[in-house]
Amino acid sequence: MKAPSEGAPYAHGPGRPKDIPEAAVVLNQRIIARESLDSSVPAALKLKKRLKRFALDNELDHLPIGDIVSVALDEWLTARGF
């Protein structure tokens, strides 16, 4: 069985648009315009629990979930040419 990221179930795009900055550049800005991205995730992955454990183990008062999601989605889309 192939992992969801393997194979060719999706069309590959023409490449990352040149007018899209790298995620790190945007996230390091002091003021960032944001938009909502609502999503539900599989409960079996226990992402909320794992994120809380990560934050506790790393002594983080605030875990920027939106930033983590931004980096993950940006890398996923870039790898697929979008």
C-alpha positions, 0 to 999 in steps of 0.5 A: 500500500502506498502512502498518501504522499506517494504515487500520482493521485494528483496533478503536478503543478507548474511550480511554486508561484514566483510571487509566493514568499517562503514560509519562514520569511512571512512567519518572521514578520512582526505583523502578518495578515492572516486568513482562517483555514478550517479543517478537521483531522482524523481523531485516530492521529491524536494530533491535539494530544501530541501537540500538547505533549510536544509543547509540555516537553519543550516547555512552550507556553504558546504553540503557534498551531497556525504557523505549524500548519502553514509550514506543513501545507506550504511544503506539501503544496510546493512539493507538488508544484503549487 
